[in-house]
Amino acid sequence: MPDDSESSSEESRDKSSLQGPHNRFILGYFGSPEEAIGLLESQLPESLKRVLHLDRLEVENSHFVDEQMSEVESDLLFRIPRADRKERDVYVYVLWEHQRRRDSWMALRMWIYVGMIYRHLLREGRLLPGRKLPFVYPVVLFQGTEGWRKGLVLEDLIDLKGLDNELHRWVPRFEIDLIRLDEDSPRITPDDPLARLGLSLMKAVMFHSVKEWLEENIEELNHAYASHRAPVLLILSYALMSRAGLTKEEFLSIVTSKGEGKMQYEAGSVADQLVKEGIEKGLEKGLEKGEAKKQAEIAVKLIEMGLSDEKVSEATGLPLNCVADLRSEMGKSQD
């Protein structure tokens, strides 16, 4: 096979290029094998779990989310050996969807991501015995509150009306496993305490109720800190970075009054460091703000001319989700 290292690096990226607050938390927290196992224990169907060595899970350092979607999506790829067959692995691909609006084309986007995973594995020569590709199980964790009934099966997105049934075999049937964080189900309240804390915090971020979440869970965080210092500090960092109903003053008040021992001290240090980073980033963004405003003004004119979001994004360099937000705001102002 030809050396496609240059194009391969465009398709899969390492986590150093994914530095938004959601990405930093998900890749740092659920990118740990221990927390990943706790998560997948509650997410995977029993029919899959019973043929896997979950305790031998490995986290792949490759990411396949489109760069324009990296502010609203995070992904992790896990490799898990099969328990029933030697020298064979299964891959689980988990996509976190941070935007609140459902995506009617999610099945298509996930199909593309899974195709990129297969191409990545081919280029690395990771075929199974008999030159077979491994099974990839696709999971989407949705952080929005809108109902989502369409866009989960690729076949449903393709117009087959009037076509003979024998032609349907050329249409890919690809379905994604959607997990909504606003649901009250065992899948988002796993038995593993660290996985449960991580998912419940993400749910609190979604509902802008992080202050209430921290007050409810500070005792469990105190208990977990003794044996799981690093993930607890990641949780505290994300709670503050998310800016979802929790100020620095409120954060320090809760941690000072209810936190214990060294965690109390380290939480204060985390808060100071995050504020310092925020000031530095603010200075950088200030330099970029003028150019961004100019690009936004151009985008508005292109939208008024009838161009699609994709074309506007391509012409201005603005992320696709920013263009969609601009279009939405323009629609509201016209109502």
Backbone as numpy.savetxt, mean C-alpha at the origin, in Angstrom:
# Nx Ny Nz CAx CAy CAz Cx Cy Cz
18.16 -15.63 -22.46 17.31 -14.43 -22.46 18.20 -13.19 -22.46
17.87 -12.13 -23.24 18.72 -10.95 -23.31 18.78 -10.22 -21.98
19.84 -9.45 -21.82 20.02 -8.68 -20.59 19.12 -7.46 -20.62
18.08 -7.47 -19.80 17.15 -6.35 -19.76 17.27 -5.60 -18.45
18.48 -5.54 -17.90 18.64 -4.96 -16.58 18.15 -3.53 -16.51
18.33 -2.76 -17.61 17.93 -1.36 -17.57 16.42 -1.24 -17.49
15.70 -1.98 -18.37 14.25 -1.89 -18.34 13.69 -2.57 -17.12
14.40 -3.58 -16.60 13.93 -4.26 -15.40 13.92 -3.31 -14.23
14.92 -2.42 -14.13 14.97 -1.49 -13.01 13.84 -0.49 -13.08
13.31 -0.24 -14.30 12.17 0.65 -14.44 10.90 -0.02 -13.96
10.82 -1.35 -14.10 9.60 -2.06 -13.73 9.53 -2.32 -12.24
10.65 -2.74 -11.62 10.65 -3.00 -10.18 11.63 -2.04 -9.53
11.21 -1.47 -8.38 12.05 -0.51 -7.68 12.29 -0.99 -6.27
13.44 -0.57 -5.68 13.65 -0.92 -4.28 12.99 0.14 -3.40
12.91 -0.16 -2.09 12.11 0.70 -1.22 12.74 2.06 -0.96
13.99 2.27 -1.36 14.62 3.58 -1.13 13.93 4.68 -1.91
13.20 4.33 -2.99 12.53 5.35 -3.80 11.10 5.60 -3.35
10.65 4.94 -2.27 9.27 5.04 -1.82 9.26 5.61 -0.40
9.13 6.94 -0.28 9.37 7.56 1.02 8.20 8.37 1.58
6.96 8.22 1.05 5.82 8.90 1.65 5.51 8.31 3.01
4.71 9.01 3.86 4.43 8.49 5.21 3.77 7.13 5.22
2.80 6.90 4.29 2.16 5.58 4.24 3.17 4.51 3.83
3.96 4.82 2.80 4.96 3.86 2.33 5.99 3.54 3.40
6.45 4.57 4.07 7.48 4.36 5.10 6.97 3.43 6.19
5.72 3.62 6.58 5.16 2.76 7.62 4.95 1.34 7.12
4.30 1.19 5.97 3.96 -0.14 5.47 5.21 -0.95 5.16
6.18 -0.33 4.47 7.39 -1.07 4.10 8.25 -1.37 5.34
8.26 -0.44 6.29 9.05 -0.67 7.49 8.39 -1.63 8.46
7.06 -1.57 8.53 6.33 -2.37 9.53 5.97 -3.74 8.98
5.14 -3.78 7.94 4.74 -5.06 7.38 5.81 -5.65 6.47
6.87 -4.87 6.20 8.02 -5.41 5.49 8.93 -6.23 6.38
8.61 -6.31 7.66 9.32 -7.20 8.59 8.67 -8.57 8.54
9.45 -9.64 8.38 8.85 -10.99 8.27 7.90 -11.32 9.41
8.25 -10.94 10.64 7.40 -11.28 11.79 6.02 -10.64 11.66
5.99 -9.33 11.35 4.70 -8.64 11.21 3.97 -9.11 9.95
4.72 -9.44 8.88 4.10 -9.93 7.65 3.39 -11.26 7.89
4.02 -12.14 8.66 3.40 -13.44 8.97 2.11 -13.22 9.76
2.17 -12.32 10.75 0.98 -12.02 11.53 -0.15 -11.48 10.68
0.21 -10.66 9.68 -0.79 -10.11 8.76 -1.41 -11.20 7.89
-0.55 -11.99 7.25 -1.04 -12.98 6.29 -1.80 -14.12 6.96
-1.51 -14.38 8.22 -2.25 -15.41 8.96 -3.75 -15.11 8.93
-4.09 -13.82 8.95 -5.51 -13.45 8.97 -6.06 -13.16 7.58
-5.19 -12.94 6.59 -5.66 -12.52 5.27 -5.83 -13.67 4.28
-4.98 -14.67 4.36 -4.99 -15.72 3.34 -6.08 -16.76 3.62
-6.68 -17.30 2.57 -7.67 -18.36 2.76 -7.02 -19.63 3.32
-7.80 -20.41 4.05 -7.29 -21.63 4.67 -6.73 -22.60 3.63
-7.38 -22.65 2.46 -6.95 -23.57 1.41 -5.53 -23.27 0.93
-5.11 -22.00 1.07 -3.74 -21.63 0.69 -2.79 -21.79 1.87
-3.22 -21.37 3.05 -2.33 -21.42 4.22 -1.87 -22.85 4.54
-2.74 -23.82 4.34 -2.37 -25.18 4.74 -1.31 -25.83 3.85
-1.02 -25.20 2.68 0.04 -25.76 1.82 1.30 -24.89 1.85
1.36 -23.94 2.81 2.50 -23.03 2.87 3.28 -23.18 4.17
4.60 -22.91 4.07 5.44 -22.77 5.25 5.49 -21.27 5.58
4.43 -20.74 6.22 4.39 -19.30 6.50 5.56 -18.86 7.37
6.03 -19.75 8.24 7.13 -19.40 9.13 8.45 -19.20 8.38
8.48 -19.57 7.10 9.70 -19.39 6.28 9.52 -18.29 5.24
8.57 -17.41 5.48 8.28 -16.30 4.56 9.50 -15.40 4.38
9.71 -14.93 3.15 10.75 -13.94 2.86 10.11 -12.75 2.15
10.59 -11.54 2.48 10.08 -10.31 1.87 10.99 -9.93 0.70
10.38 -9.77 -0.47 11.14 -9.38 -1.66 11.39 -7.87 -1.64
12.59 -7.46 -2.02 12.92 -6.03 -2.07 12.65 -5.47 -3.47
11.43 -5.69 -3.96 11.03 -5.18 -5.27 9.61 -4.67 -5.17
9.36 -3.56 -5.89 8.04 -2.93 -5.85 7.61 -2.61 -7.27
6.31 -2.74 -7.53 5.83 -2.71 -8.91 4.76 -1.65 -9.17
4.43 -0.86 -8.15 3.44 0.20 -8.31 3.94 1.23 -9.31
3.03 1.66 -10.18 3.36 2.71 -11.15 3.84 3.95 -10.39
4.90 4.58 -10.87 5.48 5.72 -10.15 4.47 6.83 -9.93
3.54 7.01 -10.88 2.54 8.05 -10.73 1.53 7.73 -9.63
1.45 6.46 -9.22 0.51 6.05 -8.18 1.18 5.86 -6.83
2.49 6.17 -6.74 3.23 5.82 -5.53 2.81 6.63 -4.30
2.11 7.76 -4.50 1.62 8.52 -3.35 0.35 7.92 -2.77
-0.37 7.12 -3.55 -1.65 6.59 -3.08 -1.66 5.07 -3.01
-0.55 4.42 -3.33 -0.47 2.97 -3.26 0.88 2.55 -2.68
0.87 1.45 -1.93 2.10 0.81 -1.46 1.97 -0.68 -1.75
3.08 -1.34 -2.01 2.99 -2.77 -2.29 4.13 -3.55 -1.64
3.84 -4.80 -1.35 4.84 -5.73 -0.83 4.64 -7.08 -1.51
5.76 -7.72 -1.82 5.75 -9.05 -2.44 6.43 -10.02 -1.48
5.72 -11.09 -1.14 6.25 -12.10 -0.22 6.46 -13.42 -0.94
7.59 -14.06 -0.67 7.85 -15.40 -1.20 7.73 -16.40 -0.07
6.90 -17.43 -0.29 6.63 -18.41 0.77 6.80 -19.81 0.21
7.68 -20.64 0.79 7.84 -22.02 0.31 6.57 -22.83 0.53
6.31 -23.75 -0.38 5.18 -24.65 -0.21 5.55 -25.79 0.74
4.59 -26.17 1.56 4.82 -27.26 2.51 4.55 -28.62 1.90
3.76 -28.63 0.83 3.35 -29.92 0.24 4.26 -30.36 -0.90
5.07 -29.43 -1.45 5.92 -29.78 -2.58 7.27 -29.08 -2.43
8.35 -29.84 -2.49 9.69 -29.29 -2.32 10.10 -28.44 -3.53
10.96 -27.46 -3.26 11.55 -26.60 -4.29 10.50 -25.82 -5.06
9.39 -25.54 -4.39 8.34 -24.75 -5.04 7.89 -23.65 -4.08
7.67 -22.46 -4.64 7.26 -21.31 -3.84 5.92 -20.77 -4.34
5.25 -20.05 -3.45 4.09 -19.26 -3.80 4.43 -17.81 -3.46
3.94 -16.88 -4.27 4.15 -15.47 -3.99 2.81 -14.83 -3.62
2.83 -13.99 -2.62 1.64 -13.23 -2.23 1.96 -11.76 -2.47
1.13 -11.12 -3.29 1.33 -9.70 -3.64 0.24 -8.89 -2.95
0.64 -8.01 -2.03 -0.32 -7.21 -1.28 -0.17 -5.75 -1.69
-1.29 -5.16 -2.14 -1.32 -3.75 -2.54 -2.17 -2.99 -1.53
-1.60 -1.96 -0.91 -2.36 -1.08 -0.03 -2.85 0.10 -0.84
-4.14 0.32 -0.86 -4.76 1.42 -1.61 -5.13 2.52 -0.63
-4.38 3.64 -0.64 -4.57 4.70 0.34 -5.66 5.70 -0.07
-5.93 5.83 -1.37 -6.93 6.81 -1.77 -8.32 6.34 -1.34
-9.19 7.28 -1.04 -10.51 6.95 -0.50 -11.50 6.54 -1.57
-11.24 6.94 -2.81 -12.17 6.58 -3.89 -11.83 5.20 -4.42
-12.86 4.40 -4.70 -12.63 3.09 -5.28 -12.15 3.25 -6.73
-11.41 2.30 -7.21 -10.86 2.32 -8.57 -11.55 1.24 -9.39
-12.37 1.65 -10.35 -13.12 0.68 -11.15 -12.21 -0.18 -12.01
-10.95 0.24 -12.17 -10.02 -0.50 -13.03 -8.98 -1.26 -12.21
-9.28 -1.50 -10.95 -8.28 -2.12 -10.07 -7.85 -3.50 -10.56
-8.81 -4.31 -11.05 -8.44 -5.65 -11.53 -7.45 -5.56 -12.68
-7.64 -4.58 -13.56 -6.71 -4.41 -14.69 -5.34 -3.99 -14.18
-5.31 -3.04 -13.22 -4.02 -2.58 -12.73 -3.28 -3.70 -12.00
-4.01 -4.47 -11.20 -3.37 -5.59 -10.50 -2.88 -6.65 -11.47
-3.62 -6.87 -12.54 -3.21 -7.84 -13.56 -1.88 -7.40 -14.19
-1.76 -6.10 -14.43 -0.51 -5.56 -14.98 0.63 -5.74 -13.98
0.37 -5.43 -12.70 1.40 -5.58 -11.68 1.85 -7.04 -11.57
0.89 -7.98 -11.59 1.25 -9.40 -11.50 2.06 -9.81 -12.72
1.69 -9.29 -13.90 2.48 -9.55 -15.11 3.91 -9.05 -14.97
4.07 -7.88 -14.33 5.41 -7.35 -14.10 6.19 -8.23 -13.13
5.49 -8.80 -12.14 6.15 -9.71 -11.20 6.66 -10.94 -11.94
5.82 -11.50 -12.82 6.25 -12.69 -13.58 7.45 -12.35 -14.47
7.41 -11.19 -15.09 8.54 -10.81 -15.94 9.81 -10.64 -15.10
9.66 -10.06 -13.92 10.78 -9.90 -13.00 11.36 -11.26 -12.61
10.49 -12.22 -12.30 10.95 -13.56 -11.90 11.63 -14.27 -13.07
11.09 -14.09 -14.27 11.71 -14.69 -15.45 13.12 -14.16 -15.66
13.26 -12.86 -15.55 14.57 -12.24 -15.77 15.59 -12.70 -14.74
15.11 -13.02 -13.55 16.02 -13.50 -12.51 16.20 -15.01 -12.54
15.54 -15.67 -13.50 15.69 -17.11 -13.65 15.05 -17.91 -12.54
14.00 -17.37 -11.93 13.38 -18.04 -10.79 12.16 -18.86 -11.22
12.38 -19.76 -12.15 11.32 -20.67 -12.57 11.30 -21.89 -11.66
10.14 -22.51 -11.56 10.01 -23.73 -10.78 10.43 -24.92 -11.62
10.64 -26.09 -11.00 10.95 -27.30 -11.78 9.91 -27.51 -12.88
10.39 -27.94 -14.05 9.49 -28.09 -15.20 9.25 -26.77 -15.91
10.08 -25.74 -15.58 9.98 -24.40 -16.17 8.58 -23.83 -16.02
8.04 -23.94 -14.83 6.73 -23.40 -14.53 6.88 -22.09 -13.75
5.90 -21.20 -13.93 5.84 -19.98 -13.14 5.14 -20.28 -11.81
5.52 -19.57 -10.76 4.87 -19.80 -9.47 3.48 -19.15 -9.41
2.67 -19.62 -8.49 1.36 -19.03 -8.25 1.53 -17.72 -7.51
0.84 -16.65 -7.98 0.86 -15.35 -7.30 -0.56 -15.05 -6.82
-0.71 -14.85 -5.52 -2.02 -14.56 -4.95 -2.15 -13.05 -4.75
-3.13 -12.38 -5.41 -3.24 -10.91 -5.37 -4.23 -10.43 -4.30
-3.76 -9.56 -3.41 -4.59 -9.02 -2.34 -4.55 -7.49 -2.39
-5.72 -6.85 -2.26 -5.79 -5.39 -2.16 -6.40 -5.03 -0.82
-5.68 -4.21 -0.04 -6.20 -3.67 1.21 -6.64 -2.23 0.94
-7.96 -2.00 0.99 -8.54 -0.71 0.60 -8.77 0.14 1.84
-8.23 1.37 1.82 -8.29 2.26 2.98 -9.39 3.30 2.83
-10.34 3.06 1.93 -11.43 4.00 1.74 -12.71 3.51 2.37
-13.77 4.32 2.27 -15.05 3.96 2.88 -16.15 3.75 1.85
-15.86 3.98 0.58 -16.87 3.78 -0.45 -17.06 2.28 -0.70
-18.31 1.90 -1.01 -18.56 0.52 -1.41 -17.80 0.19 -2.68
-17.45 -1.06 -2.85 -16.63 -1.46 -4.01 -17.14 -2.80 -4.52
-17.97 -2.75 -5.53 -18.52 -3.99 -6.08 -18.04 -4.24 -7.51
-17.56 -3.20 -8.20 -17.13 -3.34 -9.58 -15.62 -3.24 -9.67
-15.06 -3.86 -10.70 -13.63 -3.73 -10.95 -12.78 -4.76 -10.25
-13.39 -5.80 -9.66 -12.62 -6.80 -8.94 -12.28 -8.01 -9.80
-13.00 -8.16 -10.93 -12.77 -9.28 -11.85 -12.47 -8.70 -13.22
-11.32 -9.06 -13.78 -10.89 -8.48 -15.06 -11.90 -8.79 -16.16
-12.44 -9.99 -16.19 -13.37 -10.39 -17.24 -14.59 -9.46 -17.28
-15.01 -8.96 -16.12 -16.19 -8.09 -16.06 -15.94 -6.72 -16.69
-14.68 -6.36 -16.89 -14.33 -5.06 -17.46 -14.28 -5.09 -18.99
-14.44 -6.26 -19.56 -14.31 -6.42 -21.02 -15.68 -6.64 -21.63
-15.98 -5.91 -22.69 -17.29 -6.00 -23.35 -17.37 -7.27 -24.19
-18.18 -8.22 -23.72 -18.34 -9.50 -24.42 -19.74 -9.68 -24.99
-20.56 -8.63 -24.90 -21.93 -8.75 -25.39 -21.95 -9.04 -26.88
-22.77 -10.02 -27.26 -22.92 -10.37 -28.67 -21.85 -11.28 -29.21
-20.84 -11.59 -28.39 -19.77 -12.49 -28.83 -20.10 -13.92 -28.40
-19.82 -14.87 -29.30 -20.11 -16.28 -29.01 -19.32 -16.73 -27.78
-19.93 -17.64 -27.01 -19.30 -18.12 -25.79 -17.93 -18.76 -26.03
-17.74 -19.35 -27.21 -16.45 -20.01 -27.47 -15.31 -19.00 -27.54
-15.64 -17.72 -27.76 -14.61 -16.68 -27.81 -14.17 -16.25 -26.40
-14.98 -16.59 -25.40 -14.67 -16.16 -24.04 -13.40 -16.79 -23.49
-12.98 -17.91 -24.07 -11.79 -18.56 -23.53 -10.52 -17.76 -23.81
-10.61 -16.76 -24.65 -9.44 -15.90 -24.90 -9.43 -14.67 -23.99
-10.41 -14.62 -23.11 -10.49 -13.49 -22.18 -9.94 -13.93 -20.82
-8.97 -13.22 -20.28 -8.40 -13.64 -18.99 -9.39 -13.43 -17.85
-9.60 -14.48 -17.06 -10.40 -14.33 -15.84 -9.42 -14.17 -14.68
-9.34 -12.98 -14.19 -8.40 -12.66 -13.12 -9.17 -11.92 -12.05
-9.12 -12.41 -10.83 -9.89 -11.82 -9.74 -8.96 -11.45 -8.60
-9.26 -10.33 -7.94 -8.44 -9.90 -6.81 -9.21 -10.12 -5.51
-8.46 -10.35 -4.45 -9.04 -10.51 -3.12 -9.02 -9.14 -2.46
-10.21 -8.53 -2.33 -10.32 -7.19 -1.76 -10.63 -7.26 -0.28
-9.86 -6.54 0.52 -10.09 -6.45 1.96 -10.29 -4.98 2.31
-11.45 -4.65 2.83 -11.76 -3.26 3.18 -11.46 -3.04 4.66
-10.64 -2.01 4.94 -10.25 -1.73 6.31 -11.39 -1.14 7.14
-12.47 -0.68 6.48 -13.60 -0.14 7.24 -14.57 -1.23 7.68
-14.31 -2.48 7.27 -15.17 -3.58 7.68 -14.81 -4.04 9.09
-15.78 -4.64 9.75 -15.53 -5.22 11.07 -15.51 -6.73 10.90
-14.35 -7.26 10.56 -14.25 -8.69 10.28 -12.94 -9.23 10.85
-12.84 -10.56 11.05 -11.60 -11.15 11.57 -10.38 -10.86 10.71
-10.60 -10.56 9.43 -9.47 -10.33 8.54 -8.72 -9.05 8.89
-9.40 -8.09 9.51 -8.71 -6.85 9.88 -8.53 -6.76 11.39
-8.85 -7.82 12.11 -8.56 -7.90 13.55 -7.83 -9.21 13.83
-6.62 -9.37 13.27 -5.90 -10.64 13.40 -5.53 -10.96 14.84
-5.26 -12.24 15.09 -4.87 -12.68 16.43 -3.52 -12.10 16.84
-2.61 -11.95 15.88 -1.29 -11.41 16.19 -1.43 -9.95 16.65
-0.97 -9.61 17.86 -1.19 -8.26 18.39 -0.53 -7.15 17.57
0.68 -7.40 17.04 1.35 -6.36 16.27 0.65 -6.11 14.93
0.21 -7.20 14.27 -0.53 -7.03 13.02 -1.84 -6.29 13.28
-2.49 -6.63 14.41 -3.75 -5.97 14.76 -3.53 -4.47 15.03
-2.46 -4.14 15.75 -2.16 -2.73 16.02 -1.90 -1.97 14.71
-1.13 -2.58 13.80 -0.82 -1.92 12.54 -2.06 -1.66 11.70
-2.92 -2.67 11.55 -4.13 -2.50 10.74 -5.12 -1.55 11.40
-5.25 -1.64 12.73 -6.21 -0.75 13.40 -5.75 0.70 13.33
-4.43 0.93 13.34 -3.92 2.30 13.18 -4.23 2.82 11.78
-4.04 1.97 10.77 -4.36 2.40 9.40 -5.85 2.74 9.26
-6.69 1.97 9.95 -8.12 2.26 9.95 -8.39 3.60 10.63
-7.70 3.87 11.74 -7.86 5.14 12.44 -7.40 6.32 11.58
-6.31 6.12 10.82 -5.85 7.15 9.89 -6.93 7.45 8.86
-7.58 6.39 8.38 -8.64 6.54 7.38 -9.79 7.40 7.91
-10.13 7.21 9.19 -11.25 7.93 9.79 -10.82 9.17 10.57
-9.53 9.55 10.45 -8.98 10.72 11.15 -9.30 10.66 12.65
-9.07 9.49 13.24 -9.35 9.31 14.67 -8.12 8.73 15.39
-6.94 9.22 15.02 -5.70 8.66 15.57 -5.54 8.99 17.05
-6.03 10.16 17.48 -5.94 10.52 18.90 -6.70 9.49 19.74
-7.91 9.18 19.34 -8.72 8.20 20.07 -8.05 6.82 20.02
-7.47 6.49 18.85 -6.79 5.19 18.72 -5.62 5.09 19.69
-4.82 6.16 19.78 -3.65 6.13 20.66 -4.07 6.01 22.12
-5.13 6.71 22.50 -5.62 6.62 23.88 -6.09 5.20 24.21
-6.74 4.56 23.25 -7.26 3.21 23.47 -6.16 2.15 23.50
-5.06 2.39 22.76 -4.05 1.35 22.58 -2.73 1.60 23.28
-2.63 2.69 24.06 -1.35 3.02 24.69 -0.90 1.93 25.66
-1.84 1.29 26.36 -1.47 0.22 27.28 -0.87 -0.98 26.54
-1.48 -1.32 25.39 -0.96 -2.44 24.60 0.40 -2.09 24.00
0.59 -0.84 23.63 1.88 -0.40 23.11 2.95 -0.47 24.20
2.59 -0.08 25.42 3.52 -0.21 26.56 3.97 -1.65 26.72
3.01 -2.55 26.64 3.30 -3.98 26.82 4.17 -4.52 25.69
3.86 -4.10 24.44 4.58 -4.62 23.28 6.00 -4.07 23.18
6.22 -2.87 23.72 7.52 -2.20 23.58 8.66 -3.03 24.14
8.43 -3.73 25.25 9.50 -4.48 25.92 10.16 -5.49 24.99
9.37 -6.16 24.15 9.93 -7.21 23.28 9.92 -6.83 21.80
9.25 -5.73 21.44 9.14 -5.33 20.03 9.34 -3.82 19.90
10.50 -3.35 20.35 10.77 -1.92 20.39 10.64 -1.26 19.02
11.31 -1.82 17.99 11.36 -1.18 16.67 9.96 -1.02 16.05
9.13 -2.09 15.99 7.80 -1.90 15.40 6.91 -0.94 16.17
7.07 -0.89 17.51 6.26 0.04 18.30 6.65 1.48 17.98
7.94 1.75 17.83 8.38 3.10 17.46 7.91 3.47 16.06
7.86 2.50 15.15 7.32 2.76 13.82 5.84 3.13 13.90
5.10 2.43 14.75 3.68 2.74 14.94 3.51 4.16 15.47
4.29 4.53 16.48 4.19 5.87 17.05 4.56 6.94 16.03
5.59 6.67 15.21 6.00 7.62 14.17 4.87 7.82 13.16
4.26 6.72 12.73 3.19 6.82 11.73 1.97 7.54 12.31
1.65 7.26 13.57 0.51 7.93 14.20 0.69 9.44 14.15
1.91 9.92 14.37 2.17 11.36 14.35 2.31 11.89 12.93
3.00 11.14 12.06 3.22 11.60 10.68 1.93 11.67 9.86
0.95 10.84 10.21 -0.27 10.75 9.40 -1.09 12.03 9.43
-0.94 12.83 10.49 -1.71 14.07 10.65 -3.20 13.81 10.49
-3.65 12.72 11.06 -5.04 12.31 10.90 -5.76 12.37 12.25
-5.90 13.60 12.76 -6.62 13.78 14.01 -5.76 13.71 15.24
-4.45 13.97 15.09 -3.55 13.94 16.24 -2.45 14.98 16.05
-2.37 15.96 16.98 -1.31 16.96 16.94 -0.11 16.48 17.76
1.01 17.15 17.60 2.19 16.79 18.37 1.93 16.98 19.87
1.22 18.05 20.23 0.92 18.32 21.63 0.05 17.22 22.23
-0.95 16.77 21.47 -1.82 15.70 21.94 -1.05 14.38 22.06
-0.19 14.13 21.08 0.65 12.94 21.08 1.51 12.90 22.35
2.21 14.00 22.64 3.09 14.05 23.79 2.31 13.96 25.10
1.12 14.56 25.12 0.29 14.52 26.33 -0.11 13.08 26.67
-0.52 12.32 25.66 -0.95 10.94 25.88 0.24 10.08 26.29
1.35 10.23 25.56 2.53 9.40 25.84 3.14 9.74 27.20
3.14 11.04 27.56 3.72 11.45 28.84 2.88 10.97 30.02
1.55 11.02 29.86 0.68 10.67 30.98 0.45 9.17 31.11
0.50 8.45 29.97 0.15 7.03 30.01 1.26 6.10 29.54
2.29 6.68 28.89 3.41 5.85 28.46 4.27 5.45 29.64
5.05 4.42 29.46 5.86 3.90 30.56 7.34 3.85 30.19
8.18 4.14 31.19 9.62 3.92 31.09 10.28 4.53 29.87
11.12 3.72 29.25 11.93 4.19 28.12 11.08 4.53 26.90
9.94 3.86 26.72 9.08 4.17 25.58 8.62 5.62 25.64
8.32 6.09 26.84 7.89 7.48 27.01 8.97 8.44 26.51
10.23 8.18 26.90 11.35 9.02 26.49 11.57 8.94 24.97
11.58 7.72 24.42 11.86 7.55 22.99 10.74 8.14 22.14
9.51 8.07 22.60 8.39 8.65 21.84 8.57 10.16 21.71
9.05 10.80 22.79 9.32 12.24 22.72 10.41 12.55 21.72
11.46 11.72 21.69 12.56 11.91 20.73 12.06 11.73 19.30
11.18 10.74 19.09 10.60 10.50 17.77 9.84 11.74 17.30
9.05 12.32 18.20 8.26 13.50 17.85 9.17 14.66 17.44
10.23 14.91 18.22 11.16 16.00 17.90 11.83 15.78 16.55
12.24 14.54 16.27 12.91 14.23 15.01 11.97 14.43 13.83
10.71 14.02 13.98 9.76 14.16 12.89 9.46 15.63 12.60
9.38 16.44 13.64 9.16 17.87 13.45 10.34 18.48 12.71
11.57 18.09 13.09 12.77 18.59 12.41 12.76 18.22 10.93
12.43 16.95 10.64 12.35 16.50 9.24 11.28 17.27 8.49
10.18 17.55 9.15 9.08 18.27 8.50 9.49 19.67 8.11
10.26 20.36 8.99 10.73 21.72 8.69 11.66 21.69 7.48
12.59 20.70 7.45 13.52 20.60 6.33 12.79 20.33 5.01
11.79 19.43 5.07 11.04 19.14 3.85 10.22 20.33 3.42
9.73 21.08 4.41 8.95 22.27 4.08 9.78 23.29 3.32
11.05 23.45 3.72 11.93 24.37 3.00 12.14 23.91 1.56
12.34 22.59 1.38 12.52 22.05 0.03 11.27 22.26 -0.81
10.10 22.00 -0.20 8.85 22.14 -0.95 8.57 23.59 -1.31
9.02 24.51 -0.45 8.81 25.92 -0.75 9.46 26.31 -2.06
10.65 25.75 -2.33 11.34 26.03 -3.58 10.59 25.45 -4.78
9.91 24.32 -4.53 9.21 23.65 -5.63 7.81 24.19 -5.85
7.27 24.91 -4.85 5.86 25.28 -4.88 5.50 26.14 -6.08
6.39 27.11 -6.41 6.11 27.99 -7.55 5.96 27.22 -8.84
6.86 26.26 -9.09 6.80 25.46 -10.30 5.56 24.57 -10.30
5.23 24.00 -9.15 4.05 23.14 -9.05 2.78 23.92 -9.34
2.70 25.15 -8.82 1.52 25.98 -9.07 1.36 26.27 -10.56
2.50 26.54 -11.21 2.47 26.82 -12.65 1.97 25.61 -13.43
2.45 24.40 -13.05 2.02 23.18 -13.72 0.54 22.90 -13.48
0.06 23.23 -12.28 -1.36 23.04 -11.98 -2.23 23.94 -12.84
-1.79 25.17 -13.05 -2.54 26.11 -13.90 -2.61 25.60 -15.34
-1.50 25.03 -15.81 -1.48 24.45 -17.16 -2.43 23.26 -17.22
-2.41 22.43 -16.17 -3.28 21.24 -16.12 -4.74 21.63 -16.21
-5.13 22.69 -15.50 -6.53 23.15 -15.52 -6.94 23.52 -16.94
-6.06 24.22 -17.65 -6.37 24.61 -19.03 -6.50 23.39 -19.94
-5.63 22.40 -19.75 -5.70 21.18 -20.57 -6.97 20.39 -20.28
-7.39 20.36 -19.01 -8.64 19.68 -18.65 -9.82 20.38 -19.32
-9.80 21.71 -19.30 -10.87 22.49 -19.94 -10.91 22.23 -21.45
-9.76 21.89 -22.03 -9.71 21.58 -23.47 -10.20 20.17 -23.77
-10.49 19.38 -22.72 -11.05 18.06 -22.93 -10.05 16.92 -22.92
-8.81 17.17 -22.52 -7.81 16.10 -22.49 -8.08 15.15 -21.32
-7.70 13.90 -21.48 -7.87 12.89 -20.43 -6.87 13.14 -19.31
-7.13 12.56 -18.13 -6.22 12.70 -17.00 -4.82 12.20 -17.35
-4.77 11.07 -18.10 -3.47 10.50 -18.47 -2.67 11.46 -19.34
-3.34 12.10 -20.32 -2.65 13.04 -21.22 -2.19 14.28 -20.45
-3.05 14.77 -19.54 -2.69 15.94 -18.74 -1.48 15.62 -17.86
-1.50 14.44 -17.25 -0.38 14.03 -16.40 0.91 13.94 -17.20
0.80 13.36 -18.39 1.98 13.20 -19.26 2.54 14.55 -19.67
1.65 15.52 -19.95 2.09 16.83 -20.44 2.68 17.71 -19.35
2.16 17.59 -18.11 2.58 18.48 -17.04 3.56 17.86 -16.05
3.61 16.53 -16.03 4.46 15.86 -15.06 3.81 15.71 -13.70
2.55 16.16 -13.55 1.85 16.00 -12.29 1.41 14.55 -12.11
1.42 14.02 -10.88 0.93 12.65 -10.66 -0.52 12.52 -11.08
-0.89 11.33 -11.50 -2.25 11.08 -12.01 -3.31 11.40 -10.96
-3.04 11.06 -9.69 -4.04 11.34 -8.65 -4.23 12.84 -8.42
-3.17 13.65 -8.63 -3.29 15.11 -8.50 -4.17 15.68 -9.61
-4.00 15.16 -10.81 -4.84 15.60 -11.94 -6.30 15.25 -11.68
-6.54 14.04 -11.16 -7.91 13.61 -10.84 -8.53 14.53 -9.79
-7.73 14.92 -8.78 -8.23 15.84 -7.75 -8.55 17.21 -8.33
-7.70 17.69 -9.23 -7.95 18.97 -9.89 -9.28 18.93 -10.67
-9.47 17.84 -11.42 -10.71 17.70 -12.20 -11.93 17.69 -11.28
-11.79 16.96 -10.15 -12.89 16.88 -9.20 -13.22 18.26 -8.62
-12.20 19.04 -8.25 -12.41 20.37 -7.71 -13.04 21.30 -8.74
-12.63 21.16 -10.00 -13.23 21.98 -11.07 -14.72 21.66 -11.23
-15.03 20.35 -11.10 -16.44 19.95 -11.20 -17.27 20.53 -10.08
-16.72 20.56 -8.86 -17.45 21.11 -7.71 -17.70 22.60 -7.89
-16.69 23.33 -8.41 -16.83 24.77 -8.56 -17.85 25.14 -9.63
-18.11 24.21 -10.56 -19.09 24.48 -11.61 -20.52 24.16 -11.17
-20.64 23.32 -10.11 -21.98 22.94 -9.63 -22.70 24.12 -8.95
